[in-house]
Amino acid sequence: MPLSKIQTDILRLLAAHRDPESYVGGSTPLNRELPRYSTDIDVFHDREERVADAAEQDSAVLRENGYTLEWLRREPGLRTVRARRDAESTRLEWVADADYRFFPAIRDDLFGYILHPLDIATNKVAAAYGRREPRDAVDLVSIHETILPLGAVIWAAAGKALGFTPEGIIAEIRRTARYTLDDFQDIQSDPPLDPTATMIRLREILVEAEAFVVRMPTDKVGLLFLQDGVIVQPDPDRLDAYQTHGGVRRGHWPTSIDITAAMLERYNKRN
């Protein structure tokens, strides 16, 4: 993502405050090398009691470094502020997040710690069927094209969504993703976004995802699949050829140290 200057400056300033239980998630790390700008920075926490402390500590650092802060929300488990300096502004949100995920948070030079891209991707799927935001359609296309085919992401995301099947998730995304040109007007992108092309591509991807999930056995719902240390969308006819990986509280790495090292190496090269 082409991060704005104020977002980059804030992320670098607060990186030292991030840790495996206070990490950046959402669209900002997901799209940092992609066209869409994010309007905010989301800092997730495994424990609700950490939210208020993190917000106060981060906001104190921002004030000391010349930022003007406008508090928008102060609730249990949620703090939101608009930070301004010079002519720029951005929102920061500190929030409690469910700690069930596939991988631990990852150390990152710019962000401090971030949620693993696969967990960001599955969270984005949950957002896309739980609300009506055109930016989610843009992000789902980006996930499919840069991280993992959307069918495999939806298959894994169903493990976090009690009562939802992969087919049900696809149906909800289709129902929700009905947007007009006006809905896309507030999405900033460089180069500019083509809403029509985005929605055509999303519909194509959902058809591909549905074709994948209907061939998968239901006893494998909620799992990721790895081949030679790479997370892939598996061939449903050859599932024995893959290592499976499920979610747990606070995430975990594959049992093979070599696979874990290979995954981290690929991530570091990408960023």
Backbone torsions as a table, in degrees:
resi	resn	phi	psi	omega
1	MET	NA	138.8	172.5
2	PRO	-74.5	85.0	-179.0
3	LEU	-58.1	141.3	174.3
4	SER	-69.2	160.8	-179.2
5	LYS	-60.8	-42.2	-178.1
6	ILE	-66.1	-36.4	177.8
7	GLN	-66.0	-44.3	178.7
8	THR	-61.5	-44.3	-179.1
9	ASP	-62.9	-43.4	-179.3
10	ILE	-66.8	-43.3	179.9
11	LEU	-59.6	-44.9	179.2
12	ARG	-65.3	-39.0	-177.8
13	LEU	-65.8	-36.8	-174.5
14	LEU	-99.6	-0.3	-175.3
15	ALA	-57.0	-36.8	-178.3
16	ALA	-66.1	-19.2	179.6
17	HIS	-85.1	-11.1	-178.2
18	ARG	-84.9	150.8	179.6
19	ASP	-154.8	179.8	-177.1
20	PRO	-61.1	-11.4	176.2
21	GLU	-113.8	8.2	177.9
22	SER	-147.5	92.9	-165.5
23	TYR	-135.9	156.1	-179.8
24	VAL	-85.9	133.3	176.9
25	GLY	-130.9	-158.4	177.1
26	GLY	74.2	-157.5	-171.9
27	SER	-76.0	-22.9	-174.4
28	THR	-61.7	-54.2	176.0
29	PRO	-73.4	-28.2	-179.2
30	LEU	-61.1	-41.9	-169.9
31	ASN	-112.4	18.8	-171.4
32	ARG	-63.2	-22.5	176.7
33	GLU	-104.8	12.5	-175.8
34	LEU	-116.2	172.0	-169.8
35	PRO	-70.6	-30.5	-169.4
36	ARG	-77.4	131.3	173.2
37	TYR	-81.4	146.1	171.8
38	SER	-101.6	148.1	-179.3
39	THR	-92.0	-4.0	-177.0
40	ASP	-150.6	171.5	175.0
41	ILE	-121.1	123.0	-177.9
42	ASP	-104.7	124.1	177.4
43	VAL	-112.3	113.6	-175.6
44	PHE	-95.7	152.8	179.9
45	HIS	-138.6	140.5	179.0
46	ASP	-73.1	-25.2	-176.5
47	ARG	-124.0	131.8	-177.0
48	GLU	-58.9	-35.3	-176.6
49	GLU	-66.8	-17.1	179.0
50	ARG	-81.8	-17.7	-173.6
51	VAL	-62.1	-51.8	-177.1
52	ALA	-62.9	-42.6	-179.7
53	ASP	-63.1	-44.7	-179.8
54	ALA	-63.6	-41.5	-180.0
55	ALA	-63.2	-42.6	-179.8
56	GLU	-67.5	-42.9	179.8
57	GLN	-64.4	-46.1	-179.7
58	ASP	-65.2	-42.9	-177.8
59	SER	-66.1	-34.0	177.0
60	ALA	-62.8	-42.2	178.0
61	VAL	-63.8	-41.0	-180.0
62	LEU	-63.3	-44.6	178.9
63	ARG	-62.4	-40.7	179.4
64	GLU	-63.2	-23.1	-177.9
65	ASN	-105.5	22.1	169.0
66	GLY	90.1	12.3	178.6
67	TYR	-89.9	142.1	172.2
68	THR	-95.6	130.6	-174.4
69	LEU	-115.1	135.8	173.5
70	GLU	-122.1	112.1	-178.4
71	TRP	-76.5	127.7	-179.2
72	LEU	-101.5	-35.0	180.0
73	ARG	-146.7	136.9	172.3
74	ARG	-137.5	94.0	-177.5
75	GLU	-132.0	161.5	176.1
76	PRO	-58.4	124.4	178.9
77	GLY	79.0	6.6	-178.8
78	LEU	-155.3	125.6	173.7
79	ARG	-133.4	134.2	178.9
80	THR	-133.6	134.0	180.0
81	VAL	-137.7	148.4	169.8
82	ARG	-103.4	121.7	-178.9
83	ALA	-103.0	133.4	-179.3
84	ARG	-127.7	143.6	168.9
85	ARG	-155.3	132.1	-173.3
86	ASP	56.9	-127.5	-176.3
87	ALA	-99.3	4.5	-175.5
88	GLU	-106.4	156.2	174.3
89	SER	-151.0	158.5	173.2
90	THR	-155.8	159.0	176.5
91	ARG	-96.0	145.6	169.2
92	LEU	-121.5	137.6	178.7
93	GLU	-131.1	127.4	175.4
94	TRP	-106.4	126.5	-171.0
95	VAL	-145.3	149.4	172.7
96	ALA	-81.7	134.9	-176.6
97	ASP	-125.1	149.3	174.9
98	ALA	-59.8	136.5	-175.0
99	ASP	-92.2	8.0	175.3
100	TYR	-82.7	117.2	-178.5
101	ARG	-156.8	175.3	-176.0
102	PHE	-86.1	-35.5	-174.6
103	PHE	-134.3	155.9	172.4
104	PRO	-68.0	163.9	173.9
105	ALA	-62.2	151.7	-174.8
106	ILE	-111.0	137.8	174.2
107	ARG	-68.1	136.0	-177.6
108	ASP	-143.2	135.7	-174.5
109	ASP	-63.1	-40.2	-177.5
110	LEU	-82.3	-46.3	-172.4
111	PHE	-89.4	-15.4	-173.1
112	GLY	91.0	-76.6	170.5
113	TYR	-137.7	142.6	176.8
114	ILE	-129.5	157.3	170.2
115	LEU	-67.6	142.1	-180.0
116	HIS	-57.8	141.0	-177.9
117	PRO	-53.7	-34.3	178.8
118	LEU	-69.0	-34.4	176.5
119	ASP	-73.2	-35.3	173.0
120	ILE	-60.9	-42.7	-178.4
121	ALA	-62.6	-46.0	179.9
122	THR	-67.0	-34.2	175.3
123	ASN	-65.1	-37.1	178.6
124	LYS	-65.0	-37.4	175.8
125	VAL	-60.9	-44.7	178.8
126	ALA	-61.3	-39.9	177.7
127	ALA	-64.0	-39.7	-174.7
128	ALA	-67.1	-29.5	177.5
129	TYR	-98.1	-1.5	-178.6
130	GLY	-109.0	-2.5	179.9
131	ARG	-154.7	174.0	-179.9
132	ARG	-117.9	89.9	-179.5
133	GLU	-133.8	118.5	-177.7
134	PRO	-61.4	-24.7	178.2
135	ARG	-63.4	-26.9	177.8
136	ASP	-65.9	-37.0	177.0
137	ALA	-62.0	-42.3	178.1
138	VAL	-61.8	-44.5	-177.3
139	ASP	-68.6	-35.8	178.1
140	LEU	-63.3	-40.4	175.9
141	VAL	-62.6	-43.2	179.3
142	SER	-62.9	-41.8	178.4
143	ILE	-60.0	-46.9	-179.0
144	HIS	-60.4	-39.1	-172.6
145	GLU	-89.4	-17.1	-175.2
146	THR	-124.3	-18.0	-175.8
147	ILE	-117.2	-60.7	-175.7
148	LEU	-162.9	140.1	176.3
149	PRO	-50.1	140.0	-170.4
150	LEU	-62.8	-29.3	177.4
151	GLY	-58.2	-44.1	179.5
152	ALA	-68.8	-34.6	178.0
153	VAL	-67.1	-45.3	178.8
154	ILE	-63.1	-41.2	178.5
155	TRP	-58.3	-44.1	178.6
156	ALA	-70.0	-40.2	-177.3
157	ALA	-62.6	-27.6	179.6
158	ALA	-62.9	-21.8	176.6
159	GLY	-71.5	-17.6	177.9
160	LYS	-98.4	-4.5	-171.2
161	ALA	-119.2	86.4	-178.5
162	LEU	-58.2	127.0	178.6
163	GLY	92.7	-6.5	178.6
164	PHE	-107.8	135.7	169.8
165	THR	-94.9	161.8	174.6
166	PRO	-56.1	-41.1	178.1
167	GLU	-63.2	-38.4	178.6
168	GLY	-66.2	-38.0	177.6
169	ILE	-63.0	-44.7	179.1
170	ILE	-61.0	-42.2	179.7
171	ALA	-63.0	-39.7	179.9
172	GLU	-69.2	-38.6	177.2
173	ILE	-62.9	-43.6	177.6
174	ARG	-60.9	-41.9	-178.6
175	ARG	-65.5	-39.3	-176.0
176	THR	-78.2	-36.7	-172.1
177	ALA	-82.7	66.2	175.6
178	ARG	-122.6	94.7	-171.3
179	TYR	-118.4	155.6	173.5
180	THR	-103.4	171.5	176.4
181	LEU	-59.3	-38.0	-179.6
182	ASP	-62.2	-31.2	-179.6
183	ASP	-62.6	-27.1	-176.8
184	PHE	-90.7	-1.5	-172.3
185	GLN	-63.2	-31.1	-176.0
186	ASP	-87.8	-1.7	179.5
187	ILE	-84.3	118.2	179.1
188	GLN	-91.9	134.0	-175.9
189	SER	-151.1	147.5	177.6
190	ASP	-136.0	103.8	6.9
191	PRO	-73.2	168.5	-178.4
192	PRO	-58.0	147.4	-178.0
193	LEU	-76.5	144.3	171.6
194	ASP	-104.4	98.9	-175.3
195	PRO	-59.7	-40.4	-178.3
196	THR	-63.3	-47.1	179.4
197	ALA	-63.0	-37.3	179.1
198	THR	-62.3	-45.6	-177.6
199	MET	-71.8	-35.3	175.3
200	ILE	-62.5	-44.9	-180.0
201	ARG	-64.7	-39.9	178.9
202	LEU	-61.8	-42.6	179.1
203	ARG	-63.1	-40.0	177.3
204	GLU	-62.0	-43.6	-178.3
205	ILE	-64.5	-39.8	180.0
206	LEU	-66.6	-34.8	174.4
207	VAL	-62.7	-44.8	178.3
208	GLU	-62.9	-41.9	-179.4
209	ALA	-63.1	-42.5	179.8
210	GLU	-64.4	-40.4	178.5
211	ALA	-61.7	-32.2	178.1
212	PHE	-74.5	-50.5	-170.7
213	VAL	-68.1	-30.0	-178.9
214	VAL	-71.2	-15.2	178.6
215	ARG	-93.4	-7.0	-175.4
216	MET	-89.8	145.4	178.1
217	PRO	-74.4	138.5	-174.3
218	THR	-65.7	-21.3	179.8
219	ASP	-75.7	-2.0	177.9
220	LYS	-107.9	6.6	-179.0
221	VAL	-60.6	138.2	176.9
222	GLY	91.2	4.6	-178.0
223	LEU	-106.8	149.8	165.9
224	LEU	-96.1	160.3	-179.1
225	PHE	-127.4	132.7	-178.7
226	LEU	-118.7	143.2	175.2
227	GLN	-135.0	117.4	-177.5
228	ASP	54.4	39.3	176.1
229	GLY	82.0	4.2	-179.5
230	VAL	-112.4	132.9	175.8
231	ILE	-75.6	126.3	-174.3
232	VAL	-135.1	165.6	165.8
233	GLN	-86.8	119.2	-171.2
234	PRO	-78.9	162.4	168.3
235	ASP	-80.7	114.5	-176.6
236	PRO	-57.7	-20.5	-179.7
237	ASP	-87.3	-4.3	-176.3
238	ARG	-135.5	42.1	-173.3
239	LEU	-64.6	-23.6	178.7
240	ASP	-67.3	-13.5	-178.0
241	ALA	-83.3	-1.9	-174.0
242	TYR	-119.5	154.4	169.6
243	GLN	-91.4	134.4	179.4
244	THR	-95.7	155.1	-178.0
245	HIS	-145.0	120.7	-179.0
246	GLY	-108.4	168.3	178.6
247	GLY	-85.4	154.4	174.5
248	VAL	-147.4	173.2	175.9
249	ARG	-62.6	126.3	179.5
250	ARG	68.2	5.9	174.3
251	GLY	74.4	166.6	177.9
252	HIS	-157.6	158.1	177.4
253	TRP	-89.4	158.4	175.7
254	PRO	-55.6	154.4	-175.7
255	THR	-64.3	-25.8	179.3
256	SER	-81.6	121.6	177.6
257	ILE	-61.4	-37.2	-179.8
258	ASP	-63.4	-40.7	179.0
259	ILE	-66.2	-42.7	178.0
260	THR	-59.3	-46.3	-179.9
261	ALA	-62.5	-40.8	-179.7
262	ALA	-65.2	-40.0	179.3
263	MET	-63.9	-44.1	179.8
264	LEU	-66.5	-37.5	179.1
265	GLU	-63.7	-43.2	179.2
266	ARG	-64.6	-40.7	178.7
267	TYR	-62.2	-45.6	-178.8
268	ASN	-63.3	-38.3	178.8
269	LYS	-66.0	-39.4	-178.6
270	ARG	-63.4	-33.4	-173.7
271	ASN	-109.9	NA	NA
